[in-house]
Amino acid sequence: MATQLSDISKMVNNFTPQSQPKSAEAHHQATATLNYLGMTSEKGTSDILKIISLMKVQKENYRNIDLEQLMGISEHERRIIDQRIRRAIKVGLANIANRLIDNPYDEQLSDISNLLFGYESVHSEMLYQQGKRSSGGRISIQKFLDGLVSKE
């Protein structure tokens, strides 16, 4: 899906990806992935993109990055950002679980879901969506962001 979006973008904008800076290309890739998950309209998406760019610049994973210092925010503001991100990731998890219920043999979808959410979380969310479980999958901001960065 990401390659199809890239091909369409090349045709429409008539540019070559080699001419773009790596950070812009990575930002485009992350945006395409979030769009594929149906998360682009969520409030936490802009926070996710900011943090991913910081992780790329610092060459650190989510656990080791100091967002308070790098973004100039307080601990309370950090918790608010984390909650927005958590809600956005929950939307992505629900969307991917529903898509996997509809098409369980889609390898690309399975690979993305395992990279960003983990099999257990996606499976739990699928059972929740089908009414076979009382709670959905668990959200891990670190797993999601680290997976999104490593995907690029």
C-alpha positions in Angstrom: 0.0 0.0 0.0 2.8 2.4 0.9 4.5 1.7 -2.4 1.3 2.3 -4.3 0.9 5.6 -2.5 4.5 6.5 -3.4 3.9 5.6 -7.1 0.8 7.7 -7.2 2.6 10.6 -5.6 5.4 10.4 -8.1 3.0 10.5 -11.0 0.9 13.4 -9.6 3.8 15.6 -8.3 6.4 14.5 -10.9 9.3 14.3 -8.4 11.8 11.6 -7.5 12.2 10.4 -3.9 16.0 10.7 -4.2 15.7 14.5 -4.4 13.8 14.7 -1.1 15.7 14.9 2.2 15.7 11.7 4.2 13.7 13.3 7.0 11.0 14.4 4.6 10.9 10.9 3.1 10.6 9.3 6.5 7.9 11.7 7.5 6.0 10.9 4.3 6.4 7.1 5.0 5.1 7.5 8.6 2.2 9.6 7.4 1.4 6.9 4.8 1.5 4.2 7.4 -0.8 6.2 9.8 -3.1 6.8 6.9 -3.2 3.1 6.1 -4.2 2.5 9.7 -6.9 5.1 9.5 -5.4 7.3 12.1 -4.6 10.5 10.3 -7.6 12.4 11.5 -6.9 11.7 15.2 -5.5 14.5 17.4 -2.5 12.4 18.5 -1.2 11.9 15.0 0.6 15.2 14.9 2.2 14.3 18.2 3.3 10.9 16.8 4.9 12.5 13.8 6.8 15.1 16.0 8.1 12.3 18.3 9.1 10.2 15.4 11.1 13.0 13.9 12.8 13.6 17.3 13.6 9.9 17.6 15.2 9.9 14.1 17.3 13.0 14.9 18.4 11.7 18.3 18.8 8.1 17.0 17.1 6.9 20.1 14.2 4.6 20.9 11.1 6.0 22.6 12.1 4.9 26.1 15.5 6.7 26.0 14.3 10.0 24.5 13.7 12.9 26.9 10.6 14.6 25.4 10.3 17.1 28.3 13.7 18.6 27.5 13.5 18.3 23.7 10.0 19.7 23.3 10.2 22.1 26.2 7.2 20.7 28.0 6.3 19.9 31.6 5.6 16.4 32.9 1.9 17.1 32.9 2.0 18.1 29.3 3.9 14.9 28.5 1.1 12.9 30.1 -1.5 14.7 28.0 0.5 14.0 24.8 0.8 10.4 25.8 -2.9 10.1 26.3 -3.6 11.7 22.9 -1.2 9.2 21.3 -2.7 6.3 23.2 -6.2 7.2 21.9 -4.9 7.5 18.4 -3.1 4.2 18.6 -6.3 2.6 20.0 -8.2 3.8 16.9 -5.4 2.2 14.7 -5.6 -1.0 16.6 -9.4 -1.2 16.3 -9.1 -0.5 12.5 -6.5 -3.1 11.9 -8.3 -5.7 13.9 -11.5 -5.1 11.9 -9.5 -5.3 8.7 -7.9 -8.6 9.8 -11.3 -10.0 10.7 -12.5 -9.2 7.2 -9.3 -10.4 5.5 -7.3 -12.7 7.8 -4.9 -13.8 5.1 -3.5 -10.4 4.2 0.3 -10.8 4.8 1.1 -7.1 4.6 -1.6 -6.3 7.1 -0.4 -9.1 9.4 3.2 -7.9 9.2 2.3 -4.3 10.0 0.0 -5.3 12.9 2.8 -7.5 14.4 5.4 -4.8 14.0 3.3 -2.0 15.5 1.0 -3.7 18.0 2.1 -7.3 18.6 0.1 -10.4 17.8 -1.4 -10.8 21.3 -2.9 -7.2 21.3 -4.3 -7.5 17.8 -5.8 -10.9 18.5 -7.4 -9.7 21.8 -8.8 -6.7 19.9 -10.2 -9.0 17.2 -11.9 -11.1 19.8 -13.3 -7.9 21.5 -14.6 -6.6 18.2 -16.4 -10.0 17.6 -17.9 -9.8 21.1 -16.0 -12.9 22.4 -14.0 -10.9 25.0 -14.9 -8.2 27.4 -11.8 -6.0 26.8 -9.7 -5.1 23.8 -6.0 -5.3 23.0 -3.4 -3.4 25.1 -1.7 -0.3 23.8 2.1 0.1 24.0 3.2 3.6 22.9 6.8 2.4 22.9 6.2 -0.7 20.7 4.1 1.4 18.3 6.6 4.3 17.9 9.7 2.1 17.8 8.0 -0.1 15.2 7.0 2.9 13.1 10.5 4.2 13.1 12.1 0.8 12.3 9.6 0.3 9.4 11.0 3.3 7.6 
